[in-house]
Amino acid sequence: MDDPTSADEMADDGTETAEPDGRHGSGEDEHDNEHHGHHHHDVDELGVAIVTVSSSRGIDEDAAGDAIASAMANAGHAVTVRELINDDFDTIQSIVDRLVNRGDTDCVVTTGGTGVTPDDVTVEAVTPLFDKRLPGFGELFRSLSRDEIGTRVVGTRATAGIADGAPVFCLPGSESAARLGAEAVIVEEAPHLAGLARREETEE
């Protein structure tokens, strides 16, 4: 006697049988739908503020800031603010705090002041502003940097977090490090992080 169980239905052992076109119900389409749903809050065009922390460079010599600006522009985002400020704790903290509260700024990227010299205070100034820290950013950045600078990555304190609904990324001051962080990580993840960080606000 023919088995009355349809080929579409569940097998006796509880495993899922293939659908007529050979796909499984928990396969690629569902994964794509989950991926789309997970990213539907992404910000298509970010407003990005770039802050260069340096006591020795002028805005015309800001290769690191230029690298970040180029990476963001090439990804379709808008640079809304460019600042160049001294290595001063209070100045750094107040500038970043002001920028995350601007209506045209979805993301802040700093470059400089993440090393271990006495005047490297960007991390100390910015992290108190974080409502949530993003330790994976620094871990990933150092992992990517190892190919270029080897074990010297231990002296790199790149960090990131969410401050008042905006992701803030703190990169080293070298042009190559700024370009790597911006192109390999920030342009990939900032739209998603910015959308998630302000999700409740956008759903009101």
Phi, psi and chi 1 to 4 in degrees:
 res  aa     phi    psi   chi1   chi2   chi3   chi4
   1 MET       -  138.2 -178.9 -178.7  -66.1      -
   2 ASP   -65.6  144.2  -68.5  -23.5      -      -
   3 ASP   -73.4  122.0 -176.0   -6.9      -      -
   4 PRO   -74.6   -7.1   28.0  -35.5      -      -
   5 THR   -71.7  128.3  -56.4      -      -      -
   6 SER   -68.4  149.7  166.8      -      -      -
   7 ALA   -65.1  -18.1      -      -      -      -
   8 ASP   -81.2  -16.4  -65.2  -18.0      -      -
   9 GLU   -87.5  172.8  -65.7  176.7    0.2      -
  10 MET   -73.4  138.1 -166.2   70.7   68.7      -
  11 ALA   -69.9  162.5      -      -      -      -
  12 ASP   -59.5  -30.1  -68.9  -19.6      -      -
  13 ASP   -86.1    6.2   62.3   -2.0      -      -
  14 GLY    89.1   -3.9      -      -      -      -
  15 THR   -79.9  156.3   58.2      -      -      -
  16 GLU   -90.0  129.7 -163.5  169.4    7.9      -
  17 THR   -85.3  160.9   58.9      -      -      -
  18 ALA   -71.1  146.9      -      -      -      -
  19 GLU   -77.9  167.3  -64.3  175.4   -1.7      -
  20 PRO   -52.6  -31.1  -27.4   33.9      -      -
  21 ASP   -89.4    7.0   62.8   -3.7      -      -
  22 GLY    92.3   -7.0      -      -      -      -
  23 ARG   -88.4  155.7  -66.0  174.5  -59.8  169.7
  24 HIS   -98.2  152.6  -70.3  -85.7      -      -
  25 GLY   -61.4  -26.4      -      -      -      -
  26 SER  -101.7   25.6   57.9      -      -      -
  27 GLY   -90.7 -143.1      -      -      -      -
  28 GLU   -64.4  -40.0 -168.5  172.2  -49.0      -
  29 ASP   -61.6  -44.4  -77.7   -7.8      -      -
  30 GLU   -65.4  -38.2  -70.8 -172.3    8.8      -
  31 HIS   -62.4  -42.8  175.5   75.9      -      -
  32 ASP   -62.7  -39.8  -72.1  -14.0      -      -
  33 ASN   -64.6  -41.8  -71.8  -22.7      -      -
  34 GLU   -63.5  -41.9  -70.1  174.5    5.1      -
  35 HIS   -62.7  -43.7 -176.7  -91.3      -      -
  36 HIS   -63.8  -44.0  175.4   73.6      -      -
  37 GLY   -63.7  -35.8      -      -      -      -
  38 HIS   -67.7  -26.5 -172.1   59.0      -      -
  39 HIS  -108.8    9.1  -73.7  -92.5      -      -
  40 HIS   -72.7  -10.1   78.9  -82.0      -      -
  41 HIS   -90.6   -4.8  -69.2  -72.2      -      -
  42 ASP   -55.5  144.3  -69.3    9.8      -      -
  43 VAL   -88.6  117.3  179.3      -      -      -
  44 ASP   -66.5  -42.6  -67.5  -29.4      -      -
  45 GLU  -129.0  107.1 -177.6  179.6  -22.8      -
  46 LEU   -79.2  146.7  -67.5  168.9      -      -
  47 GLY   -96.3  116.6      -      -      -      -
  48 VAL  -113.9  129.5 -177.1      -      -      -
  49 ALA  -101.9  131.9      -      -      -      -
  50 ILE  -115.8  125.9  -59.9  171.4      -      -
  51 VAL  -120.9  116.6  179.8      -      -      -
  52 THR   -97.5  125.4  -61.1      -      -      -
  53 VAL  -104.5  109.4  179.3      -      -      -
  54 SER  -163.3  137.8  175.4      -      -      -
  55 SER   -99.8    0.8  -60.6      -      -      -
  56 SER  -121.4   -6.7   60.0      -      -      -
  57 ARG  -116.3  153.2  -80.7  178.2  -77.9  170.6
  58 GLY  -102.5  171.0      -      -      -      -
  59 ILE   -62.9  -28.6 -164.8   68.5      -      -
  60 ASP   -76.9  -10.1  -65.1  -28.9      -      -
  61 GLU  -113.8   20.9  -54.0  165.9  -52.4      -
  62 ASP   -91.4   73.2 -177.3   17.8      -      -
  63 ALA   -65.5  -36.2      -      -      -      -
  64 ALA   -66.5  -45.1      -      -      -      -
  65 GLY   -62.5  -38.4      -      -      -      -
  66 ASP   -62.8  -40.1  -69.6  -17.9      -      -
  67 ALA   -64.1  -42.0      -      -      -      -
  68 ILE   -65.9  -44.9  -63.8  167.0      -      -
  69 ALA   -60.3  -42.3      -      -      -      -
  70 SER   -64.4  -42.6  -65.8      -      -      -
  71 ALA   -62.4  -42.4      -      -      -      -
  72 MET   -69.7  -42.2  -57.8  -48.6  -66.5      -
  73 ALA   -64.3  -40.9      -      -      -      -
  74 ASN   -64.8  -25.0  -69.5  -20.7      -      -
  75 ALA   -89.7    2.8      -      -      -      -
  76 GLY    91.4   15.7      -      -      -      -
  77 HIS  -103.0  163.9  -55.4  -59.6      -      -
  78 ALA  -111.2  131.2      -      -      -      -
  79 VAL   -85.6  112.0  176.0      -      -      -
  80 THR   -92.2  -25.7   55.7      -      -      -
  81 VAL  -145.5  138.2 -176.9      -      -      -
  82 ARG  -125.3  125.3  -76.2  -80.9  -59.2  -94.3
  83 GLU  -127.2  143.0  -61.4  -94.7    5.7      -
  84 LEU  -126.3  118.1 -166.9  148.0      -      -
  85 ILE  -130.6  162.8   59.4  177.6      -      -
  86 ASN   -76.0  163.8  -69.9  -29.4      -      -
  87 ASP   -75.6   74.1  -62.9  -86.5      -      -
  88 ASP  -130.6  125.3  176.0   75.3      -      -
  89 PHE   -52.7  -54.9 -178.3   99.8      -      -
  90 ASP   -64.1  -39.4  -69.4  -23.2      -      -
  91 THR   -65.3  -46.4  -58.3      -      -      -
  92 ILE   -59.9  -48.1  -63.0  167.2      -      -
  93 GLN   -63.4  -43.8 -170.4  171.6   82.9      -
  94 SER   -69.1  -38.1   63.3      -      -      -
  95 ILE   -65.4  -47.7  -71.0  -69.8      -      -
  96 VAL   -64.3  -40.6  173.0      -      -      -
  97 ASP   -61.7  -40.3 -171.8   37.7      -      -
  98 ARG   -67.0  -41.1  173.4  172.0   59.1   82.3
  99 LEU   -68.0  -39.8  -68.5  173.4      -      -
 100 VAL   -68.2  -15.3  -63.6      -      -      -
 101 ASN   -98.6    1.5  -75.7  -72.0      -      -
 102 ARG   -76.3  142.0  -77.6  176.9   57.1  124.2
 103 GLY   -68.3  -22.4      -      -      -      -
 104 ASP   -99.0   11.1   60.7   -7.7      -      -
 105 THR  -119.3  118.3  -60.6      -      -      -
 106 ASP   -99.9  -17.6  -57.4  -62.4      -      -
 107 CYS  -155.9  142.6  171.1      -      -      -
 108 VAL  -122.0  133.5  177.2      -      -      -
 109 VAL  -124.1  123.4 -175.9      -      -      -
 110 THR  -105.8  153.5   73.7      -      -      -
 111 THR  -137.3  128.0  173.2      -      -      -
 112 GLY   106.4  150.4      -      -      -      -
 113 GLY    81.7   19.3      -      -      -      -
 114 THR  -106.4   10.1   62.2      -      -      -
 115 GLY   -88.6 -152.0      -      -      -      -
 116 VAL  -121.2    8.8  -62.6      -      -      -
 117 THR   -74.3  159.9   63.6      -      -      -
 118 PRO   -56.1  -31.1  -28.1   36.8      -      -
 119 ASP   -91.7    6.4   60.1  -10.8      -      -
 120 ASP   -85.1   93.2  -74.6  -33.2      -      -
 121 VAL  -123.6   11.4  -65.2      -      -      -
 122 THR   -59.7  -46.6  -61.6      -      -      -
 123 VAL   -61.2  -44.7  175.2      -      -      -
 124 GLU   -64.1  -34.5  -73.0   75.1   15.1      -
 125 ALA   -76.6  -36.1      -      -      -      -
 126 VAL   -88.7  -39.0  173.6      -      -      -
 127 THR   -59.8  -31.1   52.7      -      -      -
 128 PRO   -63.2  -17.1  -24.8   35.9      -      -
 129 LEU   -80.9  -14.7  -58.6  175.1      -      -
 130 PHE   -74.3  128.8  -68.6  163.1      -      -
 131 ASP   -80.9  -32.4  -57.3  -51.1      -      -
 132 LYS  -140.1  138.8  -68.9 -178.8  172.0   63.3
 133 ARG   -94.6  152.5  -62.1 -168.9 -178.6 -163.1
 134 LEU  -120.9   76.6  -60.5  170.3      -      -
 135 PRO   -62.7  -25.2   21.0  -32.1      -      -
 136 GLY   -62.0  -27.3      -      -      -      -
 137 PHE   -63.7  -51.5  172.6   75.0      -      -
 138 GLY   -62.7  -38.7      -      -      -      -
 139 GLU   -63.0  -46.5  -66.4  163.7    4.6      -
 140 LEU   -67.1  -42.7  177.4   56.1      -      -
 141 PHE   -60.6  -44.1  176.1   77.6      -      -
 142 ARG   -66.1  -36.3  -77.8 -178.8  -77.2  -83.5
 143 SER   -63.0  -43.9  176.5      -      -      -
 144 LEU   -68.4  -34.1  -64.4  171.0      -      -
 145 SER   -72.8  -21.5  -62.0      -      -      -
 146 ARG   -60.8  -33.6 -172.7  176.2  179.9 -175.9
 147 ASP   -61.4  -29.6  -69.9  -21.2      -      -
 148 GLU   -92.9  -41.5 -178.1  178.1  -20.7      -
 149 ILE  -119.8    4.5   64.4  173.6      -      -
 150 GLY    64.1 -140.3      -      -      -      -
 151 THR   -71.6   -5.7   57.0      -      -      -
 152 ARG   -66.3   -7.8  -76.8 -174.3  -65.7  159.2
 153 VAL   -61.7  -20.0  -65.5      -      -      -
 154 VAL   -64.8  -19.9  -60.8      -      -      -
 155 GLY   -93.0    5.7      -      -      -      -
 156 THR  -101.5  119.4  -61.8      -      -      -
 157 ARG  -106.6   33.6  -60.8 -175.1  -59.4  136.7
 158 ALA   -52.5  138.4      -      -      -      -
 159 THR  -149.5  170.7 -169.0      -      -      -
 160 ALA  -157.7  161.4      -      -      -      -
 161 GLY  -171.9 -180.0      -      -      -      -
 162 ILE  -107.5  125.6  -55.5  -62.5      -      -
 163 ALA  -126.0  116.7      -      -      -      -
 164 ASP    50.5   43.3  -74.4  -28.5      -      -
 165 GLY    81.6    7.3      -      -      -      -
 166 ALA  -123.6  132.6      -      -      -      -
 167 PRO   -69.9  137.7   19.6  -26.0      -      -
 168 VAL  -124.2  127.1  178.7      -      -      -
 169 PHE  -117.9  129.8  -57.3   92.1      -      -
 170 CYS  -112.1  109.9  -59.7      -      -      -
 171 LEU  -106.1  158.4  -69.3  169.0      -      -
 172 PRO   -62.9  171.1  -23.4   35.2      -      -
 173 GLY   -91.4   -4.9      -      -      -      -
 174 SER   -78.5  150.5   73.8      -      -      -
 175 GLU   -60.6  -43.9  179.3 -178.3    0.3      -
 176 SER   -65.5  -40.4   58.9      -      -      -
 177 ALA   -67.5  -41.1      -      -      -      -
 178 ALA   -63.4  -42.5      -      -      -      -
 179 ARG   -65.1  -44.7  178.3  175.9  -69.5  105.6
 180 LEU   -60.1  -50.8  173.9   65.9      -      -
 181 GLY   -61.9  -41.1      -      -      -      -
 182 ALA   -70.0  -48.7      -      -      -      -
 183 GLU   -75.3  -40.7  -67.4 -179.1   -8.9      -
 184 ALA   -86.5  -24.2      -      -      -      -
 185 VAL  -125.2  -55.0 -173.9      -      -      -
 186 ILE   -65.7  -46.8  -63.4  174.9      -      -
 187 VAL   -64.8  -24.5  -63.1      -      -      -
 188 GLU   -78.8  -38.6  -62.4  -67.3  -28.1      -
 189 GLU  -111.3  -21.3  -64.7  -57.5  -34.9      -
 190 ALA   -59.7  -41.9      -      -      -      -
 191 PRO   -60.3  -39.2  -25.2   36.3      -      -
 192 HIS   -69.4  -46.2 -175.7   54.1      -      -
 193 LEU   -64.2  -41.2  -68.5  169.3      -      -
 194 ALA   -63.5  -40.9      -      -      -      -
 195 GLY   -65.7  -42.4      -      -      -      -
 196 LEU   -67.4  -40.2  -70.8  176.9      -      -
 197 ALA   -64.4  -28.2      -      -      -      -
 198 ARG  -114.6   22.2   66.9 -178.5 -165.8 -177.0
 199 ARG   -58.9  -47.5 -176.6  171.1   64.2 -175.3
 200 GLU   -61.5  -37.1  -68.2 -176.4    1.2      -
 201 GLU   -63.8  -41.9  175.7 -175.1  -36.6      -
 202 THR   -76.0  -20.1   58.3      -      -      -
 203 GLU   -89.9   -8.6  -71.6  178.5  -11.9      -
 204 GLU   -69.9      -  -72.1  178.4   -6.3      -
